Amino acid sequence: MKVKSIKSVVAKVMAFMCAFSMCVGGSTVDAQAADATLLNTYGSTYGRSGTCINLYQLKDSNQLNILKKHFNSITLENEMKPDALLGSSPKLISVSEAKNRGYYIPDGYRESNVPQINFGTIDEVMKICSQNGLGMRAHTLVWHSQTPSWFFRSNYAGNNGFVNQQTMDARLEMYVKTVMNHVYSNQYGGCVYAWDVANEVIHANNSGWEAVYGNNRTNASYVKKAFNYAYETLEKYKLTNSVKLFYNDFNTYQEVQKVTTLVNYINQGKKVCAGVGMQSHLGTNYPSVDTYINAMNSFLKSGFEVQVTELDITNKGDGDMANYSYDLFKKINQIKKNGGNVTGITWWGLSDQTTWINNSKPLLFSSPGQPKQAYNKVIQAYTDVIGQPGSGQTNPQPQPQPQPSDGQSDKKDNKENKDNKENKDNKDNNNGQSSSGKVNNNATANIPDGWYFIKNTLSQKYLTVKGDRAKKVTSVVIGKGSGAKGQMWYVKNKGDGYITLKSALGEFMLDVANGEDKDGANVQIYDAVGHDAQQFIVKTTKKDGVYTIGTKSSKGTKTLDVYEHKTADGTNVCQWSFYGNPNQEWIFEPAKEEATKQEQPKSGNDDSKALDVSYAVNSWGTGYTMGIKIKNTSNNTVKNWTLKVKKSDVNISNYWNMNVKTSGDYYVITPVDWNKSIGKGQSIEIGFVGNGSVGSSVTFSVE
């Protein structure tokens, strides 16, 4: 650290002396390089240099000051997604009350209630951004993954059926316009310069959106409607020239044609979508720099504005990441220098300490303000192509915008894109060995009828219903052995070589989503009917007591597979072509039938008779959201409350509707002003985002 400080001082002194002596030499350039930051290089040329953040970090003055040195834009990782604003269960208010609060209620809205939307976190973030000269990308309005299921169901009740399209149109317009109206009627709302209106539509599976509108991903009507509603709001506030709307997705370098088709469909009749947000969760092994750059150029040639929105680079070490980063940014900078309409670079995290990718170091800083080799190479890539900071480089004018096509893509191109993606996915999943797509010809195993725990040999973790939830369409993942009901399966032989696997949670069976015969089809639980999607064939391997589990929906060509060979709790289980690696191998461990009758631990604590605590978890493998409901079951108003939960049970990263402090081995959760009092029979909703995985049960003590 001392050496760096001395060099910095010497460089500045040399620059000072040269300025007075009218010298133009190497020392001036060195001084400029020493002063280079992401902000005065990429922020200056691209307009926005951004990072992913949460409110907790923004309220930390040290992290905020470091952020402002390198970035002029932030994106909230989870706190602006639908589940954060709506909560895990609905708190309904009347339409008249909603109007009084400033909610937008469209003419076509025929329901008597709307769900309350929590804007507390957004308001705090906008205020901090405005007071510190930071712009904000609003992420995201429409997403299948973190939108509560009740939002799509009759009377906003999670157990009811899905509403029709007309009802959902009204709900969608209400939500989009209410959120955007709230932002731009706020005194600090001017900091929001871009919106990810829709996120990951190309990759949606089993979503409420598709349950209502159908599986039309490249011509999804609800997505076009959402963009139109958002654009109408910008027109209302006269912001169409200063605020841009984007379609955001991952693996865009694999889905160029599909993304292009969808954006052109959105823009039919009127251009409302400015372009594409390329999430850019990259790896030094894949995609190649040229593959990524080709995709970016394709979007630009289609007339789309491009923003790099969620950049991180999984790597084999600092040097590996540095080399890849230099090659990548040298070519991105060349695109920009040549007039490419790339208007922002957002890294997905302030440092490796807050990355969402477990056991990886994919960012430019090891800790806030501590640059890595890759940081220096990213700066070098800028100076090698664009020039030194302050060299007079200005943002080039975007290329002329061609008229959108009719949204119809060439069938051959679509097929080739699909085939290329599937081949790449198979290669990744098999560590470079292509899938055979053939039936496992080993002997069919005889697993006697009875209860079993089913363990994966690679991870030594068990086939688990996510969150231990007794609800159809709940995904199945791997998890540490806990003996919970969600890890117990009843084998029933059908007599033709196939078995069914019934969950101990109730009348649900292991199920291949939609009975699809394709790699990556989700494995879930669904109502126990025993059709082909719920039948499996167990085959022997070269190891005694170790088996593969083939799916009848694929005629035995595909097996139960732990996605991408991952071993972390909460990793998704899917269907994939048989190739016999350990992530496709399973052990059946007999369980006593009496165990299925055990009562699961209840959330909450008997110390409090007044308050009942329940929770719901939505996990995505490397993190999760937990929505907590606190209900007053007493005959009196509870005027204050405190929850305590062990740090060993959860790992809180950010939160809403509550305050959090730590005390020894516990998180201490207390209310905010508006939810301190809970009336008789009433309940409140709070929640948080956690890192890592969460066990099958969490115990809260109530005071």
Secondary structure, DSSP 8 states (H G I E B T S, - for coil): -HHHHHHHHHHHHHHHHHHHTT--SHHHHHHHHHT--HIIIIIHHHS-EEEEE-HHHHT-HHHHHHHHHH-SEEEESSTTSHHHHH-SS--EEEHHHHHHTT----TT---SEEE----HHHHHHHHHHHHTT-EEEEEEEEESTTS-GGGGBGGG-TTS-B--HHHHHHHHHHHHHHHHHHHHHSTTGGGEEEEEEEE-GGG--S-HHHHHH-S-STT-HHHHHHHHHHHHHHHHTT-TTT-EEEEEESSTTT-HHHHHHHHHHHTSSS----EEEE--EEETTBS-HHHHHHHHHHHHHTT-EEEEEEEEEE-SSHHHHHHHHHHHHHHHHHHHHTT--EEEEEESSSSGGG-SSTT---SSEEETTEE-HHHHHHHHHHHHHT-STTS---------------S---HHHHHHHHHHHHHHHHHHHTTT---------S-B----SEEEEEEETTT--EEEEGGG---TTEEEEEE-----GGG-EEEEE-SSS-EEEEETTSSEEEEEGGG--STT-BEEEEE----GGG-EEEEE-SSTT-EEEEEGGGTTSEEEEEGGG--STT-BEEEEE----GGG-EEEEE--GGGGG-----SS-TT-SSEEEEEEEEE-SSEEEEEEEEEE-SSS-B----EEEETTT--EEEEESEEEEEETTEEEEEE-GGGS-B-TT-EEEEEEEEES---S----EE-
